[in-house]
Amino acid sequence: MGSYWILIAAALLLASGPLNSVPLLLISVLLFILAGVSRLWAHYSLTRLDCEFALSSSRAFTGDAVELVVRVTNWKGLPLPWVSVLQEIPREVTVLEEASHRSIDPGRATIRSDFSLGWYHRITRKYTLRCDRRGYFNFGPSTIRSGDLFGLYTQLTEIEPHGDLTIYPRVLPVIYPRALSRELHGSIRAKRHPLVDTTRPMGTREYLAGDDLRHIHWKASARLGRLQTRVYDVSATPSFVIFLDVRTVPRPRYDARIDLLELGVLTATALANDALENRLSTGVYVNGPSRFNSGLIQVPPSQNPDQFSLILEAMADVGPFEATPISRLLRTQGKGLRWGTAVLVVTAVPDESTTMILTQLQSAGHSVGLVQIGASNGARFASGLPIYSVSDEVDWTELQTITIE
């Protein structure tokens, strides 16, 4: 816009000579001065201007709220009559205070903050964001605009993506019908104190209520002044392993049913949490690619205190497309399972290959089962294989419990 005013000033200056008009000359000079001052003002408007973005938490559960803080500081003596900050946010979060705007990217939204800044002035804006969907999301890039008082010239700068937010799936309780007698975890469920191999120590940790007194490390306890318990190889402990199939449509289709995928993630998360609460060494394997490495999403069985946090991280990483068939993953990982490990497959589209491998694992001494997501009534023990189901009659966003039928 400033170039138009310069052209007008130049035209008035050229016209003032032939017309011998002093007013036109003065107006043209004033316009030139105005354009020059405005250009300099805009040129330095973004100099020593800091813009910070911060999330109150980098991790949250679906349905939680986090706070986004936008802080802009003007570290110079030049006041800024207007500043506009346009920040991109994921569509999976909702701004509660005001409506967000559309972005060029269909998977993104924007928050716009407009304000003025005096010299050496700081302003802070806070927005409450509701986490609507699980996953890993980043914030940004952000665009900052400012300029002169008259809006003749504008300066623009872009800040690269900043801040990550991990949204975990909800952790729901599991309901088992009495007829199943909570057999889903296999025969090892009754073992409240899993077996350990005392010939394979791995270190020590803080003593917790319920630990076997025979495993207390007295020398370490005396040295540290508090009780320490020996930790043994968890691979010697009976395990419960969940295989989550991200495929939600029959082959050879390549689309996905997001409702069944999310229901499967909720089911796997709830079962893993229930198993860990029952002091089982629990692991999760997913046939989907991990965004953090070139392999699959996997959390080997463990009873470590942070095991459920690792499983939640894995569940947040689950996407709708498979990297390998669940039957192949089951065959590969099944070879390394210790005898007696309980194996459970959670899938929306069970196939003959998967059930055949489960039958083989059952013959090898493992407790096995299959949970069909979105299934109606079906045979509970077809060919000797336990088959359960989780109904999709209730929308997954409204579920309060996971009912295994």
ABEGO torsion letter per residue (X at the ends): XAAAAAAAAAAAAAAAAAAGBAAAAAAAAAAAAAAAAAAAAAAAAABGBBBBBBBABABBBBGBBBBBBBBBBBABABBBABBBBBBBBBAABBBAABBBBBBABAABBBBBBBBBBBBGBBBBBBBBBBBABBEBBBBOBBBBBBBBAAGABBBBBBBBBBEBBBBBBBBBBBBBBAAAGGAAAEAAAABABBBBBAABBAEBBBBBBGBBAAABBAAAAAAAGBBBBBBBBAAABBBBBBBBBABABBOABABBBAAAAAAAAAAAAAAAAAAAAAGBBBBBBBABBBAABABBBBBBBBABAAAAAAAAAAAAABBABBABBAAAAAAAAAAABBBGBBBBBBBABBBAAAAAAAAAAAAAGBBBBBBBBGBBBBBABBGGBBBBBBBAABBAAABABBBBX
